[in-house]
């Protein structure tokens, strides 16, 4: 009986370790690399990550251009849409509009986009 109990305990311990592994966490580095590689910084900032949008350096331009939005606090709690992850994916791939505008740049619907969206929706410290 003791051996069976030990096997069950060890099995449970291994499963807890496996399911709490960091591989299940949001890959912040991959998300931020994607953000930079796709040149999202031309229009957006992420101040909490030290990323300043290119248009933010000069502030509001005389030609009416606005400062790039800071996406640092974007999360499922700050978005008004019922399903923020689906909304963001459709918006960033230009399948839908926000207000009356589509996202300026159409992003590919791939795993890296999902990683970025997961990062946006994750709790920030």
Backbone bond lengths (Angstrom), bond angles and torsions (degrees), N, CA, C in turn:
res aa  C-N    CA-C-N  psi(-1)  N-CA   C-N-CA  omega(-1)  CA-C   N-CA-C  phi
1 X - - - 1.451 - - 1.531 111.56 -
2 X 1.284 117.12 -37.80 1.452 120.96 179.08 1.516 112.41 -62.68
3 X 1.326 117.58 -38.58 1.470 121.47 179.69 1.522 110.94 -65.08
4 X 1.320 117.35 -40.68 1.474 120.50 179.14 1.519 110.78 -64.72
5 X 1.310 115.45 -41.75 1.459 119.87 178.85 1.533 110.58 -63.25
6 X 1.322 116.77 -41.22 1.465 121.61 179.03 1.524 110.55 -63.83
7 X 1.342 117.67 -41.70 1.466 121.94 179.55 1.528 110.11 -63.44
8 X 1.320 117.33 -43.88 1.465 121.59 179.25 1.526 109.53 -62.92
9 X 1.326 117.55 -45.37 1.465 121.82 179.98 1.526 111.08 -60.77
10 X 1.319 117.02 -48.35 1.466 120.49 -179.74 1.520 111.62 -64.64
11 X 1.318 117.03 -38.92 1.469 120.57 177.66 1.527 110.64 -62.18
12 X 1.318 116.38 -43.31 1.465 120.50 178.81 1.525 110.66 -64.64
13 X 1.313 117.05 -40.51 1.455 121.51 178.97 1.529 111.57 -62.65
14 X 1.323 116.50 -43.93 1.464 121.22 178.67 1.524 110.64 -63.55
15 X 1.325 117.34 -42.51 1.469 120.58 179.62 1.524 111.32 -64.72
16 X 1.333 117.38 -39.86 1.475 120.12 177.65 1.520 110.26 -62.28
17 X 1.301 117.19 -43.06 1.461 120.84 179.17 1.525 110.35 -63.84
18 X 1.327 117.06 -44.70 1.463 121.35 -178.33 1.524 111.20 -61.84
19 X 1.327 117.00 -46.62 1.460 119.77 -176.01 1.520 113.44 -77.89
20 X 1.327 118.15 -14.59 1.465 119.64 176.29 1.519 110.96 -99.88
21 X 1.316 117.30 9.65 1.456 122.84 -178.80 1.523 110.71 -62.35
22 X 1.339 118.85 144.78 1.461 121.65 179.23 1.521 113.71 -62.44
23 X 1.333 118.60 -14.03 1.463 119.47 178.95 1.531 110.96 -65.28
24 X 1.332 117.23 -18.51 1.461 120.36 178.67 1.522 111.34 -87.32
25 X 1.300 117.39 -11.76 1.464 121.88 -178.82 1.527 110.13 -79.18
26 X 1.312 115.32 163.35 1.461 120.85 176.76 1.526 108.98 -65.77
27 X 1.313 116.43 134.26 1.465 121.64 179.94 1.528 108.50 -86.90
28 X 1.331 115.55 87.44 1.458 122.07 -175.98 1.531 111.59 -59.26
29 X 1.326 117.01 -44.51 1.469 120.42 -177.91 1.530 110.71 -62.32
30 X 1.315 116.87 -43.64 1.469 120.75 179.01 1.532 110.70 -63.80
31 X 1.329 115.94 -41.58 1.467 120.49 -179.98 1.529 111.18 -63.20
32 X 1.330 116.29 -45.46 1.468 119.60 -178.50 1.527 111.53 -69.82
33 X 1.320 117.83 -34.85 1.469 120.24 175.18 1.524 110.64 -63.31
34 X 1.323 116.92 -42.88 1.465 121.59 177.22 1.528 109.95 -60.61
35 X 1.339 116.52 -44.06 1.460 122.62 179.16 1.524 110.53 -56.18
36 X 1.322 116.51 -43.60 1.467 121.42 -179.41 1.524 111.86 -75.57
37 X 1.341 117.75 -43.02 1.473 121.55 -177.73 1.524 111.84 -62.65
38 X 1.319 116.77 -36.23 1.469 120.72 179.89 1.522 112.09 -83.02
39 X 1.342 114.97 5.86 1.466 121.99 177.24 1.530 113.00 60.12
40 X 1.329 115.33 34.98 1.461 120.46 176.60 1.521 110.94 -63.08
41 X 1.352 116.05 -21.29 1.462 120.84 -179.07 1.526 112.63 -71.04
42 X 1.319 117.60 -8.62 1.464 119.02 174.59 1.522 110.73 -67.46
43 X 1.331 115.34 -28.12 1.458 119.35 -176.67 1.528 114.01 -124.24
44 X 1.325 118.84 -14.37 1.465 121.63 -173.40 1.522 112.12 -131.17
45 X 1.332 114.87 153.83 1.460 123.00 173.82 1.525 108.83 -117.64
46 X 1.316 115.01 159.52 1.470 122.62 169.05 1.520 105.40 -139.98
47 X 1.308 115.28 80.31 1.464 121.48 -171.28 1.523 113.02 -59.31
48 X 1.335 118.12 -35.92 1.460 119.92 -179.63 1.525 112.02 -65.29
49 X 1.332 116.53 -19.51 1.467 121.24 178.45 1.527 111.08 -102.79
50 X 1.328 116.71 4.69 1.461 120.59 179.66 1.521 113.20 75.96
51 X 1.325 117.05 20.57 1.461 121.74 -179.76 1.530 108.10 -103.22
52 X 1.310 115.95 117.08 1.457 121.73 -179.86 1.517 108.20 -108.71
53 X 1.315 115.86 126.95 1.456 120.44 178.13 1.510 111.21 -63.13
54 X 1.304 117.01 147.89 1.463 121.47 -175.74 1.519 112.28 -62.16
55 X 1.313 117.20 -36.79 1.461 119.59 -179.69 1.522 111.30 -75.95
56 X 1.335 117.54 -16.83 1.458 120.56 -178.35 1.523 111.65 -73.05
57 X 1.317 116.79 -23.34 1.462 119.64 -176.99 1.518 111.93 -61.20
58 X 1.328 116.89 -35.72 1.460 119.50 -177.95 1.523 112.01 -100.59
59 X 1.318 118.27 -2.72 1.465 120.71 -179.82 1.512 110.92 75.30
60 X 1.312 115.30 -158.91 1.462 119.71 177.57 1.519 109.09 -66.25
61 X 1.326 115.62 129.41 1.454 121.04 -178.93 1.529 110.54 -83.73
62 X 1.320 115.71 160.14 1.459 120.97 177.19 1.520 111.47 -65.94
63 X 1.351 116.39 -24.51 1.462 118.85 -177.36 1.535 112.17 -83.51
64 X 1.327 117.44 9.86 1.458 120.65 176.19 1.517 114.17 93.20
65 X 1.319 118.33 -2.28 1.457 120.23 178.36 1.522 109.33 -66.59
66 X 1.326 116.07 141.81 1.450 120.68 -178.14 1.515 110.98 -98.24
67 X 1.336 115.44 161.78 1.456 120.45 174.46 1.521 108.61 -62.35
68 X 1.339 117.21 145.43 1.461 118.60 179.72 1.520 110.74 -66.96
69 X 1.316 116.59 141.69 1.466 119.38 178.66 1.531 110.80 -62.81
70 X 1.328 115.36 140.30 1.460 121.61 174.88 1.527 107.45 -87.93
71 X 1.323 116.71 115.11 1.460 121.56 -176.74 1.526 113.07 -91.51
72 X 1.319 117.65 10.16 1.464 122.02 -177.43 1.520 113.12 -56.38
73 X 1.309 116.22 -38.73 1.465 119.49 -174.02 1.523 113.10 -101.26
74 X 1.319 116.20 10.91 1.457 119.81 177.46 1.528 108.59 -67.18
75 X 1.318 116.49 128.20 1.463 121.12 178.90 1.516 108.57 -158.73
76 X 1.333 115.53 172.97 1.457 118.32 178.21 1.528 110.88 -65.07
77 X 1.334 117.05 -21.33 1.464 120.25 178.97 1.529 112.19 -80.21
78 X 1.329 117.84 -27.55 1.463 120.32 -177.53 1.528 112.62 -90.52
79 X 1.314 116.71 -14.50 1.471 119.86 -179.37 1.523 109.95 -88.45
80 X 1.321 116.08 142.73 1.456 121.57 -176.58 1.526 112.73 -88.35
81 X 1.332 116.95 -14.88 1.455 120.74 -177.23 1.534 110.35 -69.32
82 X 1.336 116.14 148.34 1.465 121.06 -178.46 1.525 111.95 -63.46
83 X 1.312 117.48 -37.66 1.468 121.98 179.76 1.527 107.82 -126.75
84 X 1.326 117.93 83.91 1.468 121.52 -172.94 1.521 114.52 -58.55
85 X 1.335 117.68 -38.84 1.468 119.67 -177.73 1.527 110.87 -64.09
86 X 1.327 116.24 -45.31 1.469 120.28 179.06 1.525 110.12 -65.96
87 X 1.333 116.55 -41.93 1.457 119.92 178.59 1.527 110.55 -58.73
88 X 1.340 117.22 -50.32 1.467 120.21 -178.72 1.524 111.89 -59.77
89 X 1.321 116.61 -42.68 1.464 119.74 -178.99 1.531 110.52 -61.96
90 X 1.315 116.13 -44.99 1.468 120.06 -179.84 1.531 111.20 -69.02
91 X 1.324 117.13 -37.93 1.464 120.67 179.62 1.529 110.97 -67.29
92 X 1.329 117.36 -46.35 1.467 120.86 -177.21 1.531 112.88 -70.49
93 X 1.328 117.06 -20.75 1.471 120.85 176.42 1.530 110.84 -99.44
94 X 1.326 116.29 12.54 1.465 125.49 177.05 1.528 113.92 58.48
95 X 1.308 117.18 32.04 1.468 120.43 175.51 1.523 111.59 -84.64
96 X 1.347 115.58 -23.95 1.461 120.39 178.68 1.527 109.31 -138.74
97 X 1.326 115.06 167.51 1.461 121.28 178.18 1.526 109.35 -106.58
98 X 1.320 114.54 156.43 1.467 120.75 169.49 1.517 104.57 -111.08
99 X 1.305 115.46 118.36 1.458 118.69 -169.75 1.514 106.95 68.41
100 X 1.318 116.94 -120.32 1.466 119.93 177.28 1.529 111.50 -116.57
101 X 1.348 116.71 17.55 1.463 119.58 -176.88 1.527 112.21 -124.99
102 X 1.317 113.93 142.62 1.459 120.61 171.25 1.522 108.54 -88.07
103 X 1.319 116.14 158.78 1.459 120.41 174.65 1.526 108.06 -60.42
104 X 1.320 118.44 139.89 1.471 121.70 -175.29 1.512 113.68 -59.37
105 X 1.327 116.44 -38.12 1.461 120.19 -176.22 1.529 109.21 -118.97
106 X 1.310 116.03 128.39 1.459 120.44 177.95 1.533 108.83 -80.97
107 X 1.329 115.79 120.99 1.456 121.20 178.91 1.520 110.07 -96.29
108 X 1.317 116.52 147.30 1.463 121.41 177.84 1.514 110.00 -69.00
109 X 1.321 115.00 140.19 1.462 121.90 177.84 1.528 108.07 -84.02
110 X 1.319 115.72 87.22 1.460 119.66 -179.38 1.524 109.32 -135.11
111 X 1.292 116.96 -177.73 1.454 121.92 -178.39 1.510 113.41 -61.23
112 X 1.330 116.84 -32.45 1.463 119.49 179.67 1.526 111.34 -67.73
113 X 1.308 117.03 -36.16 1.460 119.98 176.50 1.525 109.39 -65.16
114 X 1.320 116.82 -41.93 1.470 120.35 177.04 1.525 110.93 -60.62
115 X 1.329 116.59 -39.39 1.464 120.60 178.88 1.528 110.35 -63.20
116 X 1.329 117.15 -42.45 1.463 121.02 178.68 1.530 110.35 -63.57
117 X 1.303 117.01 -45.28 1.469 120.74 179.77 1.526 110.27 -64.00
118 X 1.330 117.44 -41.94 1.460 120.68 176.99 1.531 110.45 -60.27
119 X 1.331 116.37 -38.94 1.462 120.03 177.66 1.534 110.22 -64.28
120 X 1.326 117.29 -45.88 1.462 120.24 178.80 1.533 111.18 -58.41
121 X 1.318 116.52 -39.71 1.460 120.95 -175.59 1.522 113.55 -82.44
122 X 1.339 117.27 -10.31 1.465 120.34 -178.43 1.528 111.05 -77.86
123 X 1.330 116.25 151.52 1.469 118.97 176.87 1.529 110.15 -64.01
124 X 1.303 116.92 138.34 1.473 121.69 178.75 1.526 108.27 -102.18
125 X 1.330 115.06 147.70 1.471 119.75 179.15 1.508 110.21 -91.14
